[in-house]
């Protein structure tokens, strides 16, 4: 394989079947980098989406501009002009779907852009600053109650995190108090929607400055019912073992709903032993991968969570050189990719650095590497 072309899409073809030592659960489905070494991967965690019966994949290209490719279960096709005609749009950072519309956010030094696709044409619905905040990357996005929400991060001045909402016509508006009331909350890394407590709510996973070491140090998790934001890990910021002490440098990176609970994947950025996954049943939090952390060979980041059939899949990485894929049935974790598993480490290619996105399409699990 071409080691420079980091983007490889693989398909999960065998589900928990006992394999021989040389077998693999996965098969590569595309040419490395879709045929060019300039197409690469990164820490873009939500750059796969299923839209109008096709799989869409967002690709980083720092030379020609970001690309989006579609797959109809037979062949691949690029569906945008590279960078949407602007080389400054170097990456597709996030994608989400609203019925007959596909939204894509970009990374751009002049401000991340938001584009919408109806299956025929792309249209830019935001560029540059959101109010006073310059977010180089559209960090997160989700549709909630028919409106598009995006999470932002001002990497230049470290302004408190903001979430903006689009009315679907022409207007954007600030949807939260900056920083959710704290100057230390800098980035909304992930957004999700769930109704596990009977009411559909928007979830915001918020990165707090790792330099802050107060009693509420560490990440915050908020819900929004359309009227008010509520922190649901009050006293458990950073998910420390002792309530009310905080744990700085533990940051939320991924979100999924599985078997009636919300799951949050954490990055042990400046604290902790390794990647962590916590569940929320609407009342209580539980650390669900505590027993296997020492088995994960130094992987500190749970980059993506995706539900496939009756299991929750966690893509974990050291964020630089190595990764694993784990599956959870609600009681037990099983390693699917990595040392001592049926699929060899890095899919038997040393050039593969991490699994940066996952999606389910036509009853199969796809991974972007």
MIKOLNU-148759 format. One record per residue (C-alpha): x, y, z; residue number from 1. Coordinates in steps of 0.25 Angstrom, whole numbers, plus 5000, padded with zeros to 4 digits. Example, Ala and Ser with C-alpha at 12.3 -4.5 7.8 and 13.67 -1.06 7.14 Angstrom:
<sites>
[site [5049,4982,5031],1] [site [5055,4996,5029],2] 
</sites>
This chain:
<sites>
[site [5000,5000,5000],1] [site [5004,5014,4998],2] [site [5008,5019,5012],3] [site [5006,5034,5008],4] [site [4991,5032,5005],5] [site [4986,5030,5018],6] [site [4971,5029,5015],7] [site [4966,5015,5013],8] [site [4952,5011,5014],9] [site [4949,4996,5019],10] [site [4937,4988,5020],11] [site [4933,4979,5032],12] [site [4930,4966,5025],13] [site [4929,4956,5035],14] [site [4922,4958,5049],15] [site [4929,4951,5061],16] [site [4932,4938,5052],17] [site [4943,4930,5058],18] [site [4955,4932,5048],19] [site [4968,4925,5046],20] [site [4981,4932,5050],21] [site [4983,4938,5036],22] [site [4968,4943,5034],23] [site [4963,4957,5035],24] [site [4949,4962,5038],25] [site [4952,4974,5028],26] [site [4955,4976,5013],27] [site [4960,4989,5007],28] [site [4950,4995,4998],29] [site [4956,5007,4991],30] [site [4970,5011,4985],31] [site [4979,5017,4995],32] [site [4976,5032,4996],33] [site [4965,5030,4985],34] [site [4977,5030,4975],35] [site [4985,5041,4980],36] [site [4995,5042,4992],37] [site [4990,5056,4995],38] [site [4977,5051,5000],39] [site [4980,5048,5015],40] [site [4973,5045,5028],41] [site [4974,5052,5042],42] [site [4966,5053,5054],43] [site [4953,5057,5047],44] [site [4943,5048,5054],45] [site [4930,5049,5047],46] [site [4934,5050,5032],47] [site [4925,5038,5028],48] [site [4910,5039,5025],49] [site [4899,5031,5018],50] [site [4891,5040,5009],51] [site [4880,5036,4999],52] [site [4885,5022,4999],53] [site [4900,5025,4997],54] [site [4912,5026,5006],55] [site [4919,5039,5007],56] [site [4933,5041,5011],57] [site [4940,5054,5014],58] [site [4955,5055,5011],59] [site [4966,5064,5015],60] [site [4975,5069,5003],61] [site [4984,5081,5007],62] [site [4989,5083,4993],63] [site [4976,5083,4984],64] [site [4966,5085,4995],65] [site [4957,5075,5002],66] [site [4949,5065,4995],67] [site [4936,5057,4997],68] [site [4934,5044,4991],69] [site [4921,5035,4989],70] [site [4920,5020,4989],71] [site [4907,5013,4983],72] [site [4912,5000,4987],73] [site [4919,4998,4974],74] [site [4928,5009,4971],75] [site [4933,5022,4976],76] [site [4931,5036,4971],77] [site [4936,5050,4975],78] [site [4924,5059,4977],79] [site [4929,5072,4980],80] [site [4940,5081,4973],81] [site [4953,5080,4982],82] [site [4952,5090,4993],83] [site [4938,5094,4988],84] [site [4947,5103,4978],85] [site [4956,5108,4989],86] [site [4969,5102,4993],87] [site [4968,5108,5007],88] [site [4957,5098,5010],89] [site [4967,5087,5013],90] [site [4959,5077,5021],91] [site [4945,5072,5022],92] [site [4944,5073,5038],93] [site [4929,5067,5040],94] [site [4917,5063,5033],95] [site [4902,5061,5036],96] [site [4889,5058,5030],97] [site [4875,5064,5030],98] [site [4865,5057,5022],99] [site [4868,5061,5008],100] [site [4880,5070,5011],101] [site [4895,5066,5014],102] [site [4903,5076,5022],103] [site [4918,5077,5022],104] [site [4927,5086,5031],105] [site [4942,5090,5026],106] [site [4955,5094,5032],107] [site [4960,5107,5027],108] [site [4970,5117,5033],109] [site [4960,5128,5030],110] [site [4949,5121,5037],111] [site [4942,5108,5035],112] [site [4931,5107,5025],113] [site [4918,5100,5025],114] [site [4912,5094,5012],115] [site [4899,5087,5008],116] [site [4896,5077,4997],117] [site [4883,5073,4992],118] [site [4888,5062,4984],119] [site [4891,5070,4971],120] [site [4897,5083,4976],121] [site [4906,5089,4987],122] [site [4903,5102,4993],123] [site [4911,5110,5004],124] [site [4902,5114,5016],125] [site [4913,5120,5024],126] [site [4928,5125,5023],127] [site [4937,5133,5031],128] [site [4934,5137,5046],129] [site [4922,5134,5054],130] [site [4919,5147,5061],131] [site [4932,5150,5068],132] [site [4938,5136,5068],133] [site [4948,5131,5057],134] [site [4947,5116,5057],135] [site [4957,5110,5047],136] [site [4949,5097,5048],137] [site [4935,5094,5049],138] [site [4937,5084,5060],139] [site [4924,5077,5061],140] [site [4910,5078,5055],141] [site [4896,5071,5057],142] [site [4882,5073,5053],143] [site [4872,5075,5065],144] [site [4857,5079,5064],145] [site [4859,5082,5049],146] [site [4871,5092,5051],147] [site [4886,5090,5049],148] [site [4895,5093,5061],149] [site [4910,5094,5060],150] [site [4920,5094,5071],151] [site [4932,5104,5069],152] [site [4946,5106,5075],153] [site [4954,5119,5074],154] [site [4968,5113,5074],155] [site [4974,5127,5072],156] [site [4969,5135,5084],157] [site [4963,5123,5092],158] [site [4950,5130,5094],159] [site [4940,5122,5101],160] [site [4933,5111,5093],161] [site [4921,5115,5085],162] [site [4909,5107,5078],163] [site [4902,5113,5067],164] [site [4888,5109,5060],165] [site [4884,5111,5046],166] [site [4869,5113,5043],167] [site [4870,5106,5030],168] [site [4867,5119,5022],169] [site [4878,5129,5024],170] [site [4880,5133,5038],171] [site [4890,5128,5048],172] [site [4889,5131,5063],173] [site [4897,5128,5076],174] [site [4890,5116,5083],175] [site [4898,5116,5096],176] [site [4904,5125,5106],177] [site [4919,5126,5102],178] [site [4927,5115,5109],179] [site [4913,5110,5115],180] [site [4916,5120,5126],181] [site [4931,5116,5128],182] [site [4943,5123,5122],183] [site [4950,5110,5123],184] [site [4941,5103,5113],185] [site [4948,5105,5100],186] [site [4942,5095,5090],187] [site [4930,5087,5087],188] [site [4936,5074,5082],189] [site [4924,5066,5079],190] [site [4909,5068,5078],191] [site [4898,5057,5078],192] [site [4883,5055,5080],193] [site [4876,5045,5089],194] [site [4863,5043,5096],195] [site [4868,5032,5106],196] [site [4860,5040,5117],197] [site [4847,5041,5109],198] [site [4850,5055,5104],199] [site [4859,5057,5091],200] [site [4870,5066,5095],201] [site [4883,5072,5089],202] [site [4896,5067,5095],203] [site [4908,5076,5095],204] [site [4922,5069,5099],205] [site [4931,5081,5103],206] [site [4946,5082,5104],207] [site [4951,5089,5116],208] [site [4965,5096,5117],209] [site [4975,5085,5122],210] [site [4982,5097,5129],211] [site [4971,5099,5138],212] [site [4972,5091,5151],213] [site [4960,5096,5159],214] [site [4950,5086,5166],215] [site [4942,5086,5153],216] [site [4954,5083,5144],217] [site [4951,5074,5133],218] [site [4941,5072,5122],219] [site [4926,5076,5123],220] [site [4914,5070,5117],221] [site [4902,5078,5114],222] [site [4888,5075,5109],223] [site [4878,5085,5103],224] [site [4863,5083,5102],225] [site [4861,5095,5092],226] [site [4860,5104,5104],227] [site [4871,5103,5114],228] [site [4885,5096,5115],229] [site [4887,5087,5127],230] [site [4900,5081,5131],231] [site [4898,5066,5134],232] [site [4912,5063,5140],233] [site [4912,5073,5151],234] [site [4922,5069,5161],235] [site [4928,5058,5152],236] [site [4935,5068,5142],237] [site [4946,5060,5135],238] [site [4940,5047,5140],239] [site [4949,5046,5152],240] [site [4947,5035,5162],241] [site [4944,5044,5173],242] [site [4932,5054,5172],243] [site [4935,5069,5174],244] [site [4950,5068,5171],245] [site [4950,5069,5156],246] [site [4960,5063,5146],247] [site [4967,5072,5137],248] [site [4972,5068,5123],249] [site [4961,5057,5121],250] [site [4953,5062,5109],251] [site [4941,5056,5102],252] [site [4942,5053,5087],253] [site [4931,5043,5083],254] [site [4916,5040,5085],255] [site [4907,5029,5083],256] [site [4893,5024,5088],257] [site [4893,5009,5090],258] [site [4883,5000,5097],259] [site [4876,5011,5104],260] [site [4888,5019,5109],261] [site [4897,5030,5104],262] [site [4912,5027,5103],263] [site [4923,5037,5103],264] [site [4937,5033,5098],265] [site [4949,5041,5105],266] [site [4963,5045,5102],267] [site [4973,5044,5113],268] [site [4980,5056,5108],269] [site [4987,5061,5121],270] [site [4982,5051,5131],271] [site [4977,5036,5133],272] [site [4983,5023,5128],273] [site [4976,5021,5115],274] [site [4963,5024,5107],275] [site [4951,5023,5115],276] [site [4936,5021,5111],277] [site [4925,5025,5121],278] [site [4910,5022,5120],279] [site [4898,5031,5124],280] [site [4885,5025,5126],281] [site [4878,5038,5129],282] [site [4881,5038,5144],283] [site [4895,5032,5147],284] [site [4908,5031,5140],285] [site [4916,5018,5139],286] [site [4931,5015,5134],287] [site [4928,5003,5125],288] [site [4943,5000,5120],289] [site [4950,5001,5133],290] [site [4954,4986,5133],291] [site [4961,4986,5120],292] [site [4969,5000,5120],293] [site [4982,4993,5123],294] [site [4980,4984,5111],295] [site [4980,4995,5101],296] [site [4995,4997,5099],297] [site [4996,5012,5102],298] [site [4984,5016,5094],299] [site [4978,5029,5100],300] [site [4967,5034,5091],301] [site [4954,5028,5088],302] [site [4953,5035,5074],303] [site [4939,5030,5070],304] [site [4927,5021,5075],305] [site [4917,5015,5065],306] [site [4906,5004,5067],307] [site [4906,4993,5058],308] [site [4896,4981,5059],309] [site [4896,4979,5074],310] [site [4909,4984,5078],311] [site [4916,4997,5081],312] [site [4929,4999,5073],313] [site [4940,5008,5079],314] [site [4952,5013,5070],315] [site [4963,5016,5079],316] [site [4977,5022,5077],317] [site [4990,5028,5083],318] [site [4986,5039,5073],319] [site [5000,5038,5066],320] [site [5004,5024,5061],321] [site [4995,5012,5066],322] [site [4980,5009,5068],323] [site [4971,4998,5071],324] [site [4956,4994,5069],325] [site [4948,4989,5081],326] [site [4933,4984,5081],327] [site [4924,4984,5093],328] [site [4911,4976,5095],329] [site [4907,4983,5108],330] [site [4915,4974,5117],331] [site [4928,4970,5111],332] [site [4938,4976,5101],333] [site [4945,4969,5090],334] [site [4957,4974,5082],335] [site [4954,4973,5067],336] [site [4966,4980,5061],337] [site [4980,4980,5068],338] [site [4990,4971,5075],339] [site [4985,4957,5078],340] [site [4972,4959,5070],341] [site [4967,4952,5057],342] [site [4970,4965,5049],343] [site [4985,4968,5050],344] [site [4990,4982,5055],345] [site [4988,4994,5046],346] [site [4981,4984,5036],347] [site [4995,4979,5033],348] [site [5000,4992,5027],349] [site [5010,5001,5036],350] [site [5005,5013,5028],351] [site [4992,5013,5035],352] [site [4992,5022,5047],353] [site [4977,5022,5052],354] [site [4963,5019,5049],355] [site [4957,5033,5048],356] [site [4942,5031,5045],357] [site [4932,5020,5044],358] [site [4918,5018,5038],359] [site [4908,5007,5035],360] [site [4904,5005,5021],361] [site [4895,4994,5015],362] [site [4897,4986,5028],363] [site [4912,4987,5028],364] [site [4922,4995,5036],365] [site [4931,5004,5029],366] [site [4944,5010,5034],367] [site [4952,5021,5029],368] [site [4967,5019,5032],369] 
</sites>
